[in-house]
Amino acid sequence: MNLELHPLTDRWLDAAVELDRLALGGMWTRSGYQREIDSPNSELLILTSDSVNLPIALGCMWAILDEAHITLLAVHPDYQRQGLGQAMLLALLMAARRRNLSWATLEVRASNQVAIALYAKFGFTEVGKRPKYYPDNGEDALILWRRGLQSDEFAQELAVWKQQISDRLARSNWSQTVFS
Ligand SMILES: CC(C)(COP(=O)(O)OP(=O)(O)OC[C@H]1O[C@@H](n2cnc3c(N)ncnc32)[C@H](O)[C@@H]1OP(=O)(O)O)[C@@H](O)C(=O)NCCC(=O)NCCS
């Protein structure tokens, strides 16, 4: 199965809203996605495949001063645990580095152990908490932070992750040119 990484465009807008509903329970509306497409400070990426009619993964990052705010990360429920979440996170971090941003930050539900484990693999650490941040159930948000995006060490880490993730995707039968 082939895999392509590209910015979200109008062509995929309705499909992105559907994936958001499936994977995130409807976090952003159609007009929310449209705003992101139109914003020069937003990097909204999707992974698609010829063989799947919805995007397989979505990721979004806002460039604010020298920070990358990761605002969205989701993989289609039928395609989780194949390395695609890592691939999208890596793509966002690479985009942040290209934009000369120095830090990456995000909020995650305190109960979302899967996402927390994923972010930890990429060097995110907890720096604080927003108590009762999520209105649906009053859950706390953890604030995660990743420094050093412009360092030589980070460039080396990116190269290692690219190789590891490419191998992981290949094991799940994704033929991809995303990171080549
Ligand atoms: C979080 C999410 C994006 C991960 O995507 P994924 O494609 O399944 O993740 P990957 O296959 O790339 O796995 C990456 C790492 O995440 C962690 N992970 C993923 N699924 C896991 C699970 N079921 N249990 C424990 N850890 C898990 C592991 O550390 C894994 O690395 P490993 O495979 O080397 O063990 C996906 O589960 C998702 O879309 N969840 C719903 C939306 C969401 O919670 N988004 C994050 C909001 S902050």
The ligand as an ORCA input file, in Angstrom:
! r2SCAN-3c Opt
* xyz 0 1
  C      -1.944      8.416     19.644
  C      -1.998      7.865     18.211
  C      -1.824      9.043     17.246
  C      -0.835      6.874     18.012
  O      -0.843      6.479     16.659
  P      -0.347      5.007     16.192
  O      -0.201      5.069     14.711
  O      -1.215      3.970     16.752
  O       1.072      4.933     16.899
  P       2.372      4.159     16.394
  O       2.020      2.857     15.801
  O       3.175      5.095     15.575
  O       3.088      3.887     17.804
  C       3.933      4.846     18.348
  C       4.176      4.591     19.800
  O       3.016      4.971     20.530
  C       2.862      4.085     21.644
  N       1.651      3.293     21.443
  C       0.870      3.277     20.333
  N      -0.213      2.480     20.548
  C      -0.087      2.000     21.800
  C      -0.893      1.157     22.616
  N      -2.056      0.631     22.148
  N      -0.477      0.893     23.871
  C       0.666      1.422     24.338
  N       1.487      2.249     23.617
  C       1.106      2.530     22.377
  C       4.089      3.188     21.665
  O       5.103      3.881     22.371
  C       4.428      3.152     20.184
  O       5.758      2.815     19.927
  P       6.156      1.238     19.691
  O       5.306      0.770     18.538
  O       7.601      1.312     19.355
  O       5.819      0.550     20.967
  C      -3.326      7.097     17.922
  O      -3.494      6.126     18.923
  C      -4.563      7.988     17.880
  O      -4.891      8.575     16.828
  N      -5.276      8.093     19.026
  C      -6.508      8.891     19.097
  C      -6.216     10.375     19.012
  C      -5.217     10.837     20.062
  O      -5.270     10.420     21.207
  N      -4.301     11.736     19.641
  C      -3.310     12.325     20.512
  C      -3.897     13.552     21.116
  S      -2.684     14.446     22.069
*
